[in-house]
């Protein structure tokens, strides 16, 4: 009987530890986020479920989840980092005066090649009146540029608005992949 009691309490302790770890991982490290809308196609599709994490440093071309003051949550790609100058000219991205390739857009551009420009020409200065992004600001855009509501319409986002980085799609299973 003592052996059964020891086994029972050991099982309860392990279950409590496992549940606590699951809550910590789910609440702070790997957080599920639904994709709403099609502004990130072909990278993300309406109805995809992505896992977001909060601990990595934000880099150019990361896909981030953020929330505006209005309470609306978005998933977009970081195009420009704090202190960057930004412009688009003839469907090409220029950061600090240098052309930067956007390899993640190749499929989208090929699909719409005969419909004109994929990303309209603009500069950060034209949109915001400033040449460079502020020290805590990021310029984000959707991969489906023609329909995306992004920093071109609501401006740069602040670092404190970023909830985390989208890391992989886990649902539906046929869309499973690392972002």
Residue pairs with C-beta under 8 A, 6 or more apart in sequence:
28 54
29 53
29 54
29 55
30 51
30 52
30 53
30 167
31 51
31 52
31 53
31 54
31 163
31 164
32 49
32 50
32 51
32 52
32 170
33 49
33 50
33 51
33 52
33 65
33 73
33 75
33 166
34 47
34 48
34 49
34 50
35 44
35 45
35 46
35 47
35 48
35 49
35 50
35 75
36 46
37 46
38 45
38 46
38 144
38 147
39 76
39 142
39 143
39 144
39 147
39 148
39 149
39 150
40 63
40 75
40 76
40 77
40 142
40 143
40 144
40 148
41 108
41 143
41 144
42 107
42 108
42 111
42 143
42 144
43 63
43 77
43 104
43 143
43 179
44 50
44 63
44 75
44 143
44 166
44 169
44 179
45 175
47 172
48 169
48 171
48 172
48 175
49 169
49 170
49 171
50 65
50 75
50 166
50 167
50 168
50 169
50 170
50 179
51 166
51 167
51 168
51 170
52 65
52 163
52 164
52 165
52 166
52 167
53 164
53 165
53 167
54 163
54 164
54 165
56 62
56 165
58 64
58 78
58 81
58 138
58 159
58 162
58 165
59 78
59 81
60 78
60 79
60 80
60 81
60 95
60 100
61 77
61 78
61 79
61 102
61 104
62 77
62 78
62 165
63 75
63 76
63 77
63 78
63 165
63 166
63 179
64 75
64 76
64 77
64 78
64 138
64 140
64 162
64 163
64 164
64 165
64 166
65 73
65 74
65 75
65 162
65 163
65 164
65 165
65 166
66 73
66 74
66 76
66 140
66 157
66 161
66 162
66 163
67 73
67 74
67 161
67 163
68 74
68 154
68 157
68 161
69 161
73 163
74 140
74 149
74 150
75 166
76 140
76 141
76 142
76 148
76 150
76 151
77 104
77 140
77 141
77 142
77 143
78 138
78 139
78 140
79 86
79 93
79 139
79 140
79 141
79 151
80 86
80 95
80 124
80 133
80 138
80 139
81 133
81 138
82 133
82 134
82 135
82 136
82 137
82 138
82 159
83 132
83 133
83 135
84 95
84 96
84 124
84 132
84 133
84 139
85 94
85 95
85 96
85 97
85 124
85 131
85 132
86 93
86 94
86 95
86 123
86 124
86 133
86 139
87 94
87 121
87 122
87 123
87 124
88 94
88 119
88 120
88 121
88 122
88 123
89 121
90 117
90 121
91 109
91 117
91 118
91 119
92 99
93 99
93 100
93 101
93 102
93 119
94 100
104 143
105 118
105 143
105 145
108 118
108 143
108 144
108 145
109 118
112 118
112 146
118 145
118 146
119 141
119 145
120 145
122 152
124 130
124 131
124 132
124 133
124 139
125 131
127 151
127 152
127 155
128 155
128 156
133 139
133 156
134 156
136 158
136 159
136 160
137 156
137 157
137 158
137 159
138 151
138 156
138 157
138 158
138 159
138 162
139 151
139 156
140 150
140 151
140 156
140 157
141 148
141 150
141 151
141 152
142 148
142 149
142 150
151 157
166 179
167 178
167 179
168 176
168 177
168 178
168 179
169 175
169 176
169 177
169 179
170 176
